């Protein structure tokens, strides 16, 4: 069974947070290439999930 949008969103959040806590090159304002990719993925999934919730709830 395919993962739900919510599950993918939460996994992206966890991966983004974990990377930020362990990467010495990332800060809240500046990210390394991997950190930037993880942040962008998280943001895209967050936007999609919130749009889905807005549509569902009217």
Secondary structure, DSSP 8 states (H G I E B T S, - for coil): ----HHHHHHHHHHHHHHHHHH-TT--SS---HHHHHHHHHHHHHHHHHHHHHHHHH-
